[in-house]
Amino acid sequence: MIGHLAGERESPREARRLSDAPATGLPRPSASGPGTSEASASAASASAAREVASVVVRVVDGDTVELRRSGSLVRVRLLGVDAPEVGSCFAGDSTARLRELLPTGSAVRVEYDTEPKDRYGRHLLYVWNARGVFVNEALARGGHAVGELHPPNRARHPQIAAAADAARRAGAGLWSRCASSPAPRPASSPAPRPPDAPAAPAGLPPGPPAGVPDVDCSDLDGPVWVGDADPHRLDRDGDGIGCDSR
């Protein structure tokens, strides 16, 4: 998950970045250069002063964090990766690695892609830590998460997928520690549930549908019914009920 921004040409996505205030100490592109007028440099400096830092509040699991921006707490789902669900093989290792990359109280730089949020209100982001490490890629390269496409967000998917593939070939992290390593889910939805699928127990809400960005048990208020179809791998004991043990 290492920074590759130096030398990249500025693109329209630059305008969508949540940049950090100068006080964070994170590297920022120069606002002035040869031929830049003093007035332009002054305007750029004033603009930078209005920018708000993103600070790590808490690591929820291996691919979910909470950041504070301008006094507001936002939940972030890291784009392009899928870490093991809480309670499954290598989940603790993945969460511990993300805490190393994003220590509580540290400043980060983040970048949106095409779709800024998922249906659960989580911000979908690429994240760089204070050392300039591209966190999403680092998780995939170390075998702490698998690569996963979150359409329509595709900008950095090839880079992350290549890192995940290198980890798989090397047997890094979960690829050697877990008997059955999770595979990236395809963008298309799985086959519909058969007509004779068992009905949900009374009072148990249905689980999140397929075709949306990955959902973890930490995003839900309690147990949900998934039956035979479990697109988000929430049912760990095979009883048709997801998130009944956390």
C-alpha positions in Angstrom: 0.0 0.0 0.0 2.9 2.4 -0.9 2.5 6.0 -2.2 2.8 6.3 -6.0 1.6 9.9 -6.3 4.9 11.6 -6.9 5.2 12.3 -10.6 1.5 11.5 -11.4 -0.2 14.1 -13.6 -3.0 16.0 -12.0 -6.4 14.6 -12.9 -10.0 15.6 -12.3 -9.9 13.3 -9.2 -7.4 15.7 -7.6 -10.3 18.1 -7.1 -12.2 15.4 -5.1 -9.4 14.7 -2.6 -9.9 15.5 1.0 -6.5 17.2 1.6 -4.8 17.8 5.0 -4.1 21.1 6.7 -0.4 22.2 6.6 -0.2 21.5 10.4 -0.4 17.7 9.8 3.0 17.7 8.2 1.9 15.5 5.3 3.6 16.1 2.0 1.6 18.4 -0.3 2.2 19.5 -3.9 3.8 22.9 -4.2 1.3 25.7 -4.7 3.8 27.9 -6.5 6.7 27.6 -9.0 8.7 29.6 -11.5 6.5 32.3 -12.9 3.8 32.0 -10.3 2.8 35.5 -9.1 3.0 36.5 -5.5 -0.8 37.0 -5.5 -1.4 33.5 -6.8 0.8 32.0 -4.1 -1.0 34.0 -1.4 -4.4 32.8 -2.7 -3.1 29.2 -2.6 -1.8 29.6 0.9 -5.2 31.0 2.0 -7.0 28.1 0.4 -4.7 25.6 2.1 -5.4 27.2 5.5 -9.1 26.4 5.0 -8.5 22.7 4.3 -9.4 20.3 7.0 -7.2 17.4 8.3 -8.4 13.9 8.5 -7.3 12.2 11.7 -7.6 8.5 12.6 -10.1 8.0 15.5 -10.4 4.2 15.5 -9.7 1.1 13.4 -12.9 -1.0 13.3 -11.6 -4.0 11.5 -9.2 -4.9 8.7 -10.7 -2.7 6.1 -12.8 -0.2 8.0 -11.7 2.9 10.0 -13.2 6.0 11.6 -11.8 9.4 10.8 -12.5 12.8 12.3 -12.9 15.8 10.0 -13.9 19.3 11.1 -15.3 17.9 14.3 -17.4 15.2 12.5 -16.8 11.5 12.8 -17.0 9.6 9.5 -16.8 5.8 8.9 -14.5 4.8 6.0 -14.5 1.6 4.0 -11.1 1.2 2.2 -11.6 0.8 -1.5 -10.2 -2.1 -3.5 -9.7 -4.5 -0.6 -11.6 -7.0 1.5 -10.2 -8.1 4.8 -11.4 -11.2 6.7 -14.5 -10.7 8.7 -14.3 -10.5 12.5 -14.1 -14.0 13.9 -12.7 -15.6 10.8 -9.2 -16.8 9.9 -6.6 -14.0 10.0 -9.1 -11.3 10.9 -7.1 -10.3 14.0 -3.9 -10.1 12.1 -5.5 -7.9 9.4 -6.9 -5.6 12.0 -3.6 -5.4 13.9 -1.8 -4.6 10.6 -4.2 -1.8 9.8 -3.7 -0.3 13.3 0.0 -0.3 12.6 -0.5 1.6 9.3 -3.1 4.0 10.8 -2.3 4.7 14.5 -4.9 6.4 16.5 -4.5 10.2 16.3 -2.3 10.2 13.2 -3.1 12.4 10.2 -4.0 10.8 6.8 -4.5 11.9 3.2 -7.5 10.4 1.4 -8.9 10.3 -2.1 -12.4 9.6 -3.4 -13.1 7.7 -6.6 -16.3 7.9 -8.7 -18.8 7.0 -6.0 -18.1 8.8 -2.7 -20.3 6.7 -0.3 -22.0 3.3 -0.2 -25.6 2.7 0.7 -24.7 2.5 4.3 -23.2 5.9 4.4 -19.6 4.8 4.6 -17.1 7.0 2.8 -15.3 4.9 0.1 -11.7 6.0 0.1 -8.1 5.4 -0.8 -6.0 6.3 2.2 -2.3 7.3 2.6 -0.8 7.5 6.1 1.5 10.1 7.5 4.6 8.3 6.0 3.1 8.4 2.5 2.2 4.7 2.5 -0.8 3.8 0.3 -2.7 1.8 2.9 -5.1 0.0 0.6 -2.2 -1.4 -1.5 -0.1 -2.3 1.6 -2.9 -4.4 3.1 -3.2 -6.3 -0.2 0.6 -6.7 -0.7 1.1 -8.1 2.8 -1.7 -10.6 2.4 -3.8 -8.9 5.0 -6.6 -8.5 2.6 -7.7 -9.7 -0.9 -8.2 -7.4 -3.8 -11.8 -6.6 -4.6 -13.4 -4.4 -7.2 -16.0 -1.9 -5.9 -17.7 -0.7 -9.1 -17.9 2.0 -10.3 -14.7 2.8 -8.4 -11.9 1.5 -10.6 -9.2 4.1 -10.6 -6.6 2.3 -8.5 -8.0 -1.2 -8.7 -5.3 -2.5 -11.1 -2.6 -1.3 -8.7 -4.2 -3.0 -5.7 -5.1 -6.1 -7.6 -1.5 -6.6 -8.8 -0.3 -6.3 -5.1 -2.9 -8.9 -4.0 -1.8 -11.2 -6.8 1.8 -10.9 -5.8 0.9 -11.8 -2.2 -1.1 -14.8 -3.3 1.8 -16.1 -5.4 4.2 -15.6 -2.5 1.8 -17.2 0.0 1.9 -14.1 2.2 -0.4 -13.5 5.1 -3.8 -15.1 4.8 -2.8 -17.0 1.6 -0.7 -19.4 3.6 -2.3 -19.2 7.0 -5.9 -19.9 6.1 -7.0 -23.2 4.7 -9.5 -21.5 2.4 -8.5 -18.0 1.6 -11.3 -15.6 0.6 -11.4 -15.0 -3.1 -12.4 -11.6 -4.6 -16.1 -11.5 -5.3 -17.1 -10.8 -8.9 -18.8 -7.6 -9.8 -21.9 -9.5 -11.0 -24.5 -10.7 -8.6 -24.8 -14.4 -7.6 -27.6 -16.6 -8.8 -30.9 -15.8 -7.1 -32.0 -17.8 -4.1 -34.1 -20.9 -5.1 -37.9 -20.7 -4.6 -37.9 -23.3 -1.8 -35.3 -21.4 0.3 -36.3 -21.5 4.0 -38.2 -18.4 5.3 -36.5 -16.1 7.8 -37.4 -16.5 11.5 -40.0 -14.1 12.7 -38.6 -10.7 13.7 -35.2 -11.3 12.0 -34.4 -8.7 9.3 -33.0 -9.8 5.9 -29.3 -9.4 5.3 -27.9 -6.8 2.9 -28.3 -7.8 -0.8 -25.6 -8.6 -3.2 -24.3 -6.1 -5.7 -23.4 -3.4 -3.1 -20.0 -2.6 -1.6 -18.8 -5.1 1.0 -20.7 -5.1 4.3 -19.3 -6.4 7.6 -21.1 -7.3 10.8 -19.7 -4.1 12.4 -22.0 -2.2 10.0 -25.1 -3.9 11.2 -27.2 -3.4 14.3 -27.6 -7.2 15.0 -28.2 -10.6 13.5 -29.7 -10.8 10.0 -31.2 -13.6 7.9 -29.1 -14.7 5.0 -30.5 -18.2 4.4 -28.6 -20.2 1.7 -27.3 -17.0 0.0 -24.7 -15.1 1.9 -23.0 -12.7 -0.6 -21.2 -10.8 2.2 -20.0 -13.9 4.2 -21.8 -13.0 7.4 -22.9 -16.5 8.4 -19.9 -18.2 10.1 -21.7 -21.3 11.5 -23.9 -22.2 8.5 -27.3 -21.8 10.3 -28.6 -19.2 7.9 -28.3 -16.3 10.4 -25.5 -13.8 9.8 -23.7 -11.8 12.6 -25.2 -13.9 15.4 -21.8 -14.2 17.0 -19.3 -11.3 17.0 
